[in-house]
Amino acid sequence: MQVSAASVASYTPPRPAAGSAPSPAPAADLTQLAVAQTNVKMAAAAGAALGQVTAELSGALVDISA
């Protein structure tokens, strides 16, 4: 099958209607979300470890496996 350039229709995207709803929010950057989630987990783990060490030094036992 052959297609000539003269028979190819050009694509023009549809125009939004006047007064239509605002465009949706831009897509979230998943890398930034993953880094933020990792930072929160690391902060929680560091806090739990610090609590464990503090408790061990004071003679109490704290369960941080949760």
C-alpha distance (Angstrom), angle and dihedral (degrees) to the residues before:
residue distance angle dihedral
M1 . . .
Q2 3.76 . .
V3 3.77 126.5 .
S4 3.76 120.9 -163.8
A5 3.78 122.6 -149.9
A6 3.78 90.2 -121.4
S7 3.80 92.2 61.8
V8 3.81 96.9 49.0
A9 3.78 113.5 100.4
S10 3.79 116.1 -143.1
Y11 3.78 118.1 -123.6
T12 3.77 119.9 -122.8
P13 3.81 116.3 -176.9
P14 3.80 115.6 -125.6
R15 3.77 116.4 -96.5
P16 3.80 117.6 -121.0
A17 3.77 114.2 -108.2
A18 3.79 116.3 -102.3
G19 3.78 111.1 -95.6
S20 3.79 93.1 15.2
A21 3.78 123.1 152.7
P22 3.81 116.2 -75.4
S23 3.76 117.0 -91.1
P24 3.81 116.2 -88.2
A25 3.78 119.9 -95.9
P26 3.78 115.1 -83.2
A27 3.78 117.0 -93.5
A28 3.79 115.3 -87.5
D29 3.78 118.7 -109.9
L30 3.79 102.7 -115.8
T31 3.79 92.6 -161.4
Q32 3.80 91.6 59.0
L33 3.80 90.7 46.9
A34 3.81 91.5 50.8
V35 3.80 92.0 48.9
A36 3.80 91.4 48.9
Q37 3.80 91.5 49.4
T38 3.82 90.9 48.5
N39 3.81 90.6 49.8
V40 3.81 91.0 52.2
K41 3.81 91.6 49.3
M42 3.81 91.7 48.2
A43 3.80 91.5 49.4
A44 3.80 91.0 50.1
A45 3.80 91.6 48.2
A46 3.80 92.0 47.6
G47 3.80 90.7 49.7
A48 3.79 91.4 49.4
A49 3.80 92.0 47.9
L50 3.80 91.3 48.9
G51 3.79 89.6 50.0
Q52 3.80 90.1 50.1
V53 3.80 93.2 50.4
T54 3.80 92.0 45.8
A55 3.79 90.9 49.6
E56 3.81 92.4 47.3
L57 3.78 90.9 51.3
S58 3.79 89.9 50.9
G59 3.82 92.0 46.1
A60 3.81 99.5 -108.8
L61 3.82 125.6 117.9
V62 3.79 120.0 -133.0
D63 3.81 122.9 -171.0
I64 3.85 109.5 -135.1
S65 3.79 97.4 168.7
A66 3.83 92.6 101.5
